Amino acid sequence: MNLQFIKYFITLAEYRNFTKAAEKNFVVQSTFSTGIKKLEEVLDCQLFYRDKRNVNLTKEGEQLLPKAKELLSLWNSIEISFREDQVKMLKVGILNTIHHTDIVVPILKNFRELYKAYQFELIEDTQASLLERLKKNELDVVFVQEEDLGTNIFSKRFVYEEKLEVLLPASHELHNKSKIKLSELDNLSFIKHGNCVLNHQVEEQFRERGLELNEIFTVQHSEMLISLVSSNMGISLMAKPQSHSNLITFVPIADAEFKRDIILVWKNNNESKALKCFLTV
């Protein structure tokens, strides 16, 4: 057995899909599947139930998972401790208009669990500033909005799509609808999210359709926006977080799309061990 099989096991336990897990480990699926099979042979047990649609942990797999993470974390700490020249810091930039970090934070949490010897330095800033600091090697990796980077010194990876939905009080008459047309928002009391980079798209669509965007407040922070909406002060447009209060509801837009992709960007010639470890998470 080798530690690579343990890494395969942890990744498959997370993704529950052989193809995605193999891609995450940068190996072909046959190599990945062989590694899982060999691990099961060494431990003399079945770790996953498999069928054409699903991959789920067995009882033995559930028991192994926390121990496997602990084992890998211990080895990572040992490896780092014997590299005296290794800087034990990962410098991460986060675009200051990413309002829901419930996608970004779990990635950082997973890295922390696997590589406890590293510390984080988190920097929130504008897109241009983050990319400039990345170019100067002041940051290892940044979470930013998808754009043409205009240079081949960077690599990038898709992280998630941020799409605006209609944010309503849970008591609002539209809250039970499966989708809402923009025309149904005409002249309703609207709370504008001042930091949302998609505002110009929203305003343009309302203007083209002859609709009134009745802005009664402009706020800069998501927490205040949600608080005002939950207090029945108005409605808004906002990317839906993974979890939220039961005082509000999110409904998709039927006849328009306001969205952007959030990507991970790093510098090609960065040989930092911290970066290489982070890109495996």
Secondary structure, 3 states (H helix, E strand, C coil): CCHHHHHHHHHHHHHCCHHHHHHHCCCCHHHHHHHHHHHHHHHCCCCEEECCCCEEECHHHHHHHHHHHHHHHHHHHHHHHCCCCCCCEEEEEEECCCCCCCCHHHHHHHHHHHCCCCEEEEEEECHHHHHHHHHCCCCCEEEEECCCCCCCCEEEEEEEEEEEEEEEECCCCCCCCCCECHHHHCCCEEEEECCCCCHHHHHHHHHHCCCCCEEEEEECCHHHHHHHHHCCCCEEEEECCCCCCCCEEEECECCCCCEEEEEEEEECCCCCHHHHHHCCC
